[in-house]
Every structure is written in structure tokens, then in C-alpha cells.
Amino acid sequence: MKGGKELKEEVQDKGFCTLCGLCVGRCPYIKSLEDKIAVVFPCGIEEGKCYAACPRTFTDWDAVEGQFLGDVDGRDPLIGRYTQIWMARGTNPEVTRGSQDGGTVTTLISTAMAEGMIEGAVLTSASDGLAPQAALVTDAADIGKAAGSKYIAATSLQALHQARRSGLESIGVVGRPCQVMGVRKYQAVVPEECNKDRTLVIGLFCMWALSYGFRDYVRQEAGDRQVLGVAIPKGELQIKTTDGTISKSVEEAKQFTRSACNICWDVTSELADISVGAAEFAEGWNTLIVRTERGWGLVGKALKSGALEIKEYPPAMLEELRMAALGKKRRVVAELTRIQNEGTSIVDLSSPRFRSVVEEEVN
């Protein structure tokens, strides 16, 4: 087993760190500042849980998927195992106020807390509309404060350890695909600290996350105007200010993409109980992918209470989502191959999971 020293050498020093925050909250010798994580003191532990659970140390994708979604029939090679996909949106404007698109994530977390499925939620907030902050929410009235997309990577999972120390037994976690993988590996490595039967995992769609340089760019573009938030609809960057919206090309945002995103295989949070993303060309709606029995239970409660509404997902939109995932996966496999040829193996590239997107036409 390896520890903090190897985590620094194999992940942080190579620019592979996803900034998930899982190691930050667990180890007193690992600290974060904005989008930097550092091992500030050699802990000397030879069997480090931080290393074993890190989403960017070697990961057996097939084994992790089998452990947490093995009973889900059918697997789409591009968006993962799932039982149903819909368009969805929250119905209560008091709950969805400030949310992105249809407010589905806010609605689901609010429902889970109201129904007693979870005692608290690990979320990502942003006090200034830009810089993200890890948040442990135990009061349903505070869920809305974390509404809306955060495009800058955040160490949100450090709040998972805060929840454990606070004595919370049932937790909801909302995170990027890399954070979902971090949670699943953590559950596999230290199940007594993160019980998979008491943890609800809602994953977000993510093509890339941005560095803190994006915050500085937005502030510069806004000038004296207060930034209210940022949105990135298809092909456009929108900076929302007190004096209107500033529109820019999405390429202005992409220049701040973190290098770790170039080796992220997952687009739709394939290991989550429920995955949620934008519904392209359907303003005010989300894409909702239900993957597990726990996810079904939550969606069923939200539908029964009237907090959520759904409708059929257009086949053309599904195909567009799949092709976007395919494009990302092919770029990532090429980069993972390059890294492996240099001596670093992060996944088993011989697995059909990875070979299929390069060698075959994915149907």
C-alpha cells in the first residue's frame, strides 16, 4: 500500500489531481488553497487511505462499477449503466430559485432531506458567485444557497469527513464525475467511514472543470459591476452582472481547463445513483439519468410529492449526449495511452471498456 508521499509524487506533482477534496478532509498533513493541494508534512503512513481512495491513483473501473452498479441490467458504453433517462425539472419555484436549468438537483436533495433519506448533504456553494466552497448542509433552508453550477473545481468532498465527525449517518453527496469516483473508492476502501447503504450519490455531467484563473478573468471582464453568476450554455460564456449579461465565446472559458480533466474518462457520472446535467436545446429542463434502486426511490418520492416533473427524453438528444461522451472518451484514451507509454498507468487500457471507443464503432 502507498501513502501521502506517493500521492504527492504520482498524482499532485504530475498535475493529475482533480481537486475532489477527499484527501484534504481526512489527512491533517494535506492542505488546500484555492486550486492547489499540497502534502505539507510527510506523514510516514505506509497504508494510506488517501492514496487508495484517490480517483487518480490506479483504478479498476470494471471492479468499482461491478461493486456499486453490478445489479443494474444493461450498460451503455458511453453513458454507463442506467435504468431510465428522462427530461426533468423541479416544480416549486421557492426550491428552484437560483438553480441552473431545471433545478433538478436542488429538488432531489431537498426531497431526500424532507423524506428522511439523508440527514445532511455535501454540496458546493459560492459566496461571490464564482469561487466555490465545500458546504455541509443539514438544514433544508440552506440547500438553495448552493444552487447553480460551479465551473471552478472545488474540494467539496472534504465536507464528507466533516459530516462523519458530526455524527451524521445518512449523507447525500453532489459532485463531479471524479468526485463520484472518489466517493465510490472511499466506500470500497473504508466502508466503516462511508456506508454505501446510507450514502446517496448524485453526480453531475462534466466535460471539464476550470482553474481559479477563470475567476480572475471573469472579475476583469466585469470591471466595476458585481458578478451575480456565470452560465455556459452551448457555445457561449455568459457573465451575469448587476448591469446585464456579458456574452463571450465558450473558448474564453475553456482556456482555463485544468490539466487533470484531460485524463477524465467519465462525462455523465457513471457511478452515481442519479446523474443530472443540462438538457441541450431544452431551456429550463435537465437530463436525468436514474441508475440504481436508491436513485429510483428518491425520484419516486419526488414525483409522488409533485416536487419533480418528467417527460420523455428525445432520441435525438440522447444520441447527441452519447456522441459528446464518445468524443471526450476518445480524446482521454489517447492521453491515457500517452501517459502509460511514459510509465504511468491510471486504468487498465486493455479492458473492453476502453478499447471499444477506439477500435470499434460504438452503437
N, C-alpha and C positions, 0 to 999 in steps of 0.2 A: 504494500500500500504506500501511497505517496502523500506528502503533506504540503504545508504552506510554501516551502522552498520550491518544490516542483510546480506548484500552482503559479508562482511568480515567473519561473523560467519558461514553462510550457504554454502558458495562457496569456498572462499580463504582458510579459516582455515581447511577445510575438504579435501583440495587437489583436488577439483573439477574444479578449474579454467582452462579454455582451452587456456588462453593467447591469446584470439582473439584481444584484444586491444580496444574493443568498449567502455568500461568504461573509459579507460585511456585518450582518446582524448576528452571526453565530460566533465569529472569532474576534477576540479583543485586540488581536495583533493586525487586523486588516481594517483599514480606514478608507473612506471615500470623500472626495471633494469634487463637486460638480461631476464631470465625466471622467474622473480619474480614480482608480482604485489602487492602493499600494499595501504591500506587506511591510509594516513599519518596524517589525521586530521578528527575528527568526524564532518561531515557537518551538521547534525541535520535535514536534509530534510526527511520528513516522506513519501513523494510520489516520491521516487527516480526512474528516468527513467533508471538509470544504473542497478538497480535491476530488473526492469520489462523487460528489453531487454536482459539481460544476458542469453546466451544459456544454462547455467547450473542451473538457477532457474527453478521452476516447469514450464513445457512446455506442452501445449495441442497440441501434434503433429498433430492430426486429424484436429483441427481447423486451425492451421497455414497452413497445406497443402491445406485445402479447400479454404482458402483465396487467396492463391497465385497460386495454380495449380488446382483449383477445376473444371476448364473448360477443362482440359486435359483428354480425354477419355482413359479409361483403366489404370490399375495400377498393376505393377509387385510388389509383396510383398517383394521382395529382393532388387530391384534397383530403386523402386519408379515409379512415373508416367512419361511416356515419349511418344513421337510420333514417333521417329525413332532413330536407333542406327547404326552407321557406323564405319568403319576404316577411318581415315583421316590423312592428313599431309599437311603442307604448301609447296608451290612450289617455293617460292622466297628465294634463299639462303642468300640474303642480309638481309632478315627479320628474317629467322630462325636460323641464325648463333648464336651458343651458347645455342640454345634451347635444351630441353630434348625430346628425342624420335622424334616425327614428327613436333614439333614446332607449333602445332595447336593453343594453347592458344595465343602465341605471334602473330600469323597470324590473329586470330579473333579480338584481341584487336586493332591491327594495322588497320584492316579493319573498325572496328567500329569508330575509330577516323578519318580515312580518309573519311568515308562516312557521317560524321557529326552526327552520332548516339550518341556519347559521346564527352564531352569537355575535360575530363581527366579520369585517371584510378588509382584506388587504387591497388597497386601491392606490391610485396615483393622482395627487392633487397638484395644483399650481396656483400659488398665491397671486402671481402677477400675470397670469395668463400665458406664461412662457416656460419659466424654469420649473421642472417637475419636482415633486416631493413625495416621498413614501408616506402613506397615511393608513393608520389602523382605525377603522370606523366601527364604533359599537352602538351609535345612536342613529336610527334611521333618518333623522332630520338632517344629518351631516352628509349623507350619501351624495346629495346633489352638488355639494362643494367640489366633488371630484369628477363631475360630469364633463364630457367633451374630450376629444382626442388630444393626447400629448405626443408631439412628434419628436421631442428630445428624449433620448434614452434616460431612464430613471432607475435607481437602485431600490425599487419598490419592495422587493422580497425581504429586505431587512426587517420590515414590519411583521413578517411571518413569525420571526423569533420573538418579537415584542408581544405578539398575540399569545404565544406559548407561555412566556414568562408571566403574562397577566392571568393565566389560568383558563383561557378560552379553549374549549374542546372542539367546537364545530366552527370552521372558518370558511369563508368564501375568499377566493383569490382571483383577481382580474389581472391579466398580464399579456405581454407579447409572447410569440411562439417560443423564444429562447427561455423566457421565464416559466412557461408551462413545462418545458423540458426540465428545467431546474427543479421545479416542484416535484415532478414525477421521479427524477433520480433521487431526490432527497427522501421521498416516501419509500423508495426501494432500499436506500442505504440506512436510514434512521427511522423506521416506521413508528417507533415509540414516540417520536417527536412530532410526526406529521402523519396522523392516521388517515389512510386513503378513504376509509369509510365515513370519515367525519369532515372531509375537505371537499368543497365544491370548487371546481376549476373552470373559470370562464376565460377562454382565450380570444385574443383579438387577431384580426388579419394584419399582417405587417410585411411590406416589401423591403423596408429599410427604416432605421432609426437615425436620428441626427445628433450631432455633437453640440456642445454649448456654443460653438461659433455661430450657430444659427440664431441663437438668442441675441447675440450682439449684432448680427446682420439685421434682424427684424427691428431692433431698437434704433439702429441707424436709419433705416428706411422710414420709420415712424416719426423720427425727429422729436418735436415737442409734443406730439399727440400721444395720448395714453393708449397703450395696446390693450384691447379687450380680449383678443384671442386670435388664433390662426386656423385656417382651414385649407386643405389641399384637395379640392375636387379634381376630377380627371383633367390633367394637363395644365393646371393653374394653381398658383400660390396666392391665397387671399389673406392679407393682414388687416384684421378688423380693428379700427381705432375709434376714438370718440368723435372723429371728424370724417367718418366714412371708411370705405374699404379700399385698400391699396392692392391692385392686382399685378402679379408678376408671373413669369413663366415658372413652371414647376422645376425647371432645371436650376433655378436660383436656390431652391431648397436642396436639391439632390447633391450639390457640391459639398454639402456638409454631412453626407452619409458616413457613418462610422465604418471603419475598415472591417470590423468584425461581422458586419452584415453581408459581406461578400462570401462568407462561408456558411451562411444560414440556409439550410435546406427547406425549412418549413415556412409556408406562406399563410396557412389558414389555422394555425394552432391545432395540429392534427391529434395531439394527445389530450386535449381538453375534454371536459364533459359537454360543454357547449362552446361553439365558436361563433363570433359575431364580427361582421365587417360592413363596409359600405355596400349599398346596392347601386351599382353604376347605372346611370340613366333613370333612376327612380328616386327623385328627391324626397326626403322625409322618411325613407324606409331603410332598413338594414337587411343584410343577408344573415340568416340564422341557420346554423348547422347544428343539429342535435345528434350527439354521438353515443351517449351512454344512458343507462337506466336512470342514474341520478339526474342527468340532464333532462330526460323525459319527465321525471317527477316534478322538477321545477317549472318547466314550460307548461305542463298540465295545470299546475296551481295558478300560474299567471293567466292562462286562458280562462280558467273557471271563474276567477275573480273579476275578469273583464279588464285587467290591467294591461293585457297584451292582445294585439290582433295580428293575424297572419293571413297570407294569401299565397296562392301557388307561385312557385319560382319559375320564371320563364326559361324554357330550354336554351334559348339563345344566350341568355345571361349566364346560365350555368356553363355553357361552352366557353364563353369569354373568360370566366373565372378560371376554368381549367387551363386554358391556353396561357393565361397570365402566369399561373403557377408553373406550367411546363417551361416557359421561358426562363423564369427565375431558377428553377431546378437545374436546367441545363448549364446555365452560367456558373452555378455553385459547384456542380460536379466537376466542371473544367478547372475551377480554382482549387477544389479539394484534391484533384489529381495532381495539380502542380505542387501543392504543399506536400502531398505524400511522396512525390518524387524527390523532394528535398529532405525527406526523413521524418516528417510529422504525420501521423495517422490519427484522424479525428473520428472517422467512421469506417465501417467495412465496405469499401467501394466495390467489392466483389459480390455483394448482396444484390439479388434481382431488383430490390427497391431502387438502387442507384443505377444499375446497368440499364434498366428498361428505358429511362428517359433519354439515354444517349444512343443506344443500339437499336431500339425498336420504335415503331410508331405507337404512341400510347392512345388507346381507344377509350 
